[in-house]
Amino acid sequence: MRVMVMVQSTPAWEAEGAMPSTEMLAAMGKYNEELVKAGIMLDGDGLKNSNEGARVVFGQGEPRVVDGPFTESKELLAGYWIWEVKSFEEAVEWAKRCPHDPSEPSQLELRPLHEAADFGDEYTPELREQDDRLREQIQQQHGS
C-alpha cells in the first residue's frame, strides 16, 4: 500500500519563510534515513511557501491562475512523503515518530494512494497499459 504523507505548513513558514533550525534539519535527516532503511520511503521533499506558488482554478469558462500567497487557506502544505507500507496502521505508527517542534502546532495528513484495483471495470486493460507505459517512460527519462 502506498500512502502520501502531507506536512502541514506553519504560520511562521507562510508569513516569513522561516527555515527549520539545524537541529530540526538533523532530526528530519535521521528520520528520513530510518524510513529509507526500513524500505518505506519512495519519495519526499519540502515545498516552498505559498507566496511562491500558484493555483489553477477550473470552473466557469477558461482556467484561471491565482498567484500565491493563499492567505485565505488555513491548511497549506510544507512538504510531503510517499511511503510504501504493509498497512495504513503501519503508516500511522511511522508518522507518530516524525520529529516536530513542540513550541509550534503541526500535523501530518496521511492519505492512501489509489491502486489500479480501486477503479474497477472503468480502468480498462488499455488504460492500465497506457499508465504502465507512462511509468516506464518516466523511469527512463529520470533514471529511476
C-alpha positions as semicolon CSV with decimal commas, in nm:
position;residue;x (nm);y (nm);z (nm)
1;M;0,000;0,000;0,000
2;R;0,129;0,344;-0,092
3;V;0,048;0,642;0,129
4;M;0,103;1,013;0,077
5;V;0,203;1,191;0,396
6;M;0,145;1,566;0,377
7;V;0,325;1,800;0,616
8;Q;0,113;2,097;0,714
9;S;0,274;2,438;0,685
10;T;0,308;2,663;0,990
11;P;0,209;3,029;1,024
12;A;0,577;3,128;1,064
13;W;0,671;2,943;0,745
14;E;0,391;3,103;0,544
15;A;0,444;3,455;0,682
16;E;0,821;3,471;0,698
17;G;0,957;3,170;0,515
18;A;1,122;3,076;0,847
19;M;1,354;2,785;0,779
20;P;1,390;2,497;1,026
21;S;1,677;2,501;1,272
22;T;1,991;2,295;1,222
23;E;1,866;2,063;1,497
24;M;1,532;2,009;1,323
25;L;1,701;1,950;0,987
26;A;1,930;1,693;1,151
27;A;1,634;1,521;1,322
28;M;1,444;1,508;0,992
29;G;1,752;1,371;0,816
30;K;1,779;1,095;1,075
31;Y;1,407;1,019;1,042
32;N;1,436;1,003;0,662
33;E;1,731;0,764;0,700
34;E;1,515;0,538;0,919
35;L;1,236;0,545;0,659
36;V;1,479;0,458;0,378
37;K;1,648;0,180;0,578
38;A;1,306;0,032;0,653
39;G;1,225;0,036;0,279
40;I;0,926;0,265;0,330
41;M;1,023;0,599;0,175
42;L;0,971;0,620;-0,201
43;D;0,992;1,000;-0,232
44;G;0,969;1,314;-0,026
45;D;1,059;1,679;-0,026
46;G;0,988;2,018;0,122
47;L;0,776;2,276;-0,054
48;K;0,842;2,649;-0,072
49;N;0,573;2,859;0,095
50;S;0,258;2,957;-0,090
51;N;0,375;3,306;-0,190
52;E;0,596;3,130;-0,447
53;G;0,311;2,913;-0,576
54;A;0,004;2,940;-0,794
55;R;-0,331;2,770;-0,826
56;V;-0,510;2,692;-1,147
57;V;-0,884;2,718;-1,085
58;F;-1,131;2,537;-1,311
59;G;-1,499;2,607;-1,332
60;Q;-1,684;2,859;-1,539
61;G;-1,506;2,942;-1,861
62;E;-1,131;2,927;-1,907
63;P;-0,897;2,808;-1,634
64;R;-0,793;3,094;-1,405
65;V;-0,450;3,133;-1,245
66;V;-0,433;3,263;-0,889
67;D;-0,087;3,356;-0,764
68;G;0,010;3,292;-0,402
69;P;0,020;3,362;-0,120
70;F;-0,302;3,185;-0,031
71;T;-0,387;3,380;0,283
72;E;-0,747;3,255;0,286
73;S;-0,630;2,895;0,322
74;K;-0,595;2,755;0,671
75;E;-0,419;2,430;0,577
76;L;-0,128;2,467;0,339
77;L;0,146;2,214;0,270
78;A;0,512;2,248;0,362
79;G;0,626;1,909;0,237
80;Y;0,535;1,552;0,158
81;W;0,648;1,190;0,155
82;I;0,534;0,895;-0,049
83;W;0,564;0,578;0,158
84;E;0,509;0,213;0,076
85;V;0,384;0,025;0,381
86;K;0,215;-0,305;0,464
87;S;-0,089;-0,132;0,613
88;F;-0,235;0,209;0,689
89;E;-0,177;0,140;1,057
90;E;0,195;0,098;0,988
91;A;0,198;0,439;0,817
92;V;0,027;0,598;1,118
93;E;0,287;0,443;1,352
94;W;0,572;0,583;1,140
95;A;0,401;0,924;1,125
96;K;0,378;0,937;1,505
97;R;0,759;0,915;1,516
98;C;0,807;1,223;1,294
99;P;1,023;1,494;1,451
100;H;0,837;1,815;1,530
101;D;0,888;2,144;1,710
102;P;0,684;2,120;2,031
103;S;0,661;2,500;2,051
104;E;0,457;2,521;1,731
105;P;0,139;2,329;1,643
106;S;0,183;2,099;1,345
107;Q;0,021;1,800;1,186
108;L;0,064;1,536;0,920
109;E;-0,216;1,417;0,695
110;L;-0,197;1,061;0,564
111;R;-0,391;0,953;0,257
112;P;-0,373;0,617;0,081
113;L;-0,297;0,638;-0,290
114;H;-0,535;0,468;-0,530
115;E;-0,424;0,135;-0,667
116;A;-0,539;0,001;-1,005
117;A;-0,799;-0,229;-0,849
118;D;-0,973;0,069;-0,684
119;F;-1,103;0,190;-1,022
120;G;-1,294;-0,128;-1,109
121;D;-1,406;-0,212;-1,461
122;E;-1,374;0,150;-1,574
123;Y;-0,996;0,104;-1,564
124;T;-0,973;-0,097;-1,883
125;P;-0,671;-0,307;-1,984
126;E;-0,590;-0,038;-2,243
127;L;-0,586;0,235;-1,978
128;R;-0,376;0,018;-1,748
129;E;-0,132;-0,048;-2,034
130;Q;-0,110;0,325;-2,104
131;D;-0,031;0,400;-1,738
132;D;0,232;0,125;-1,725
133;R;0,391;0,263;-2,041
134;L;0,398;0,616;-1,896
135;R;0,554;0,496;-1,567
136;E;0,824;0,314;-1,764
137;Q;0,886;0,623;-1,976
138;I;0,917;0,840;-1,663
139;Q;1,169;0,597;-1,513
140;Q;1,374;0,602;-1,834
141;Q;1,367;0,981;-1,852
142;H;1,476;1,028;-1,492
143;G;1,699;0,726;-1,440
144;S;1,492;0,588;-1,153
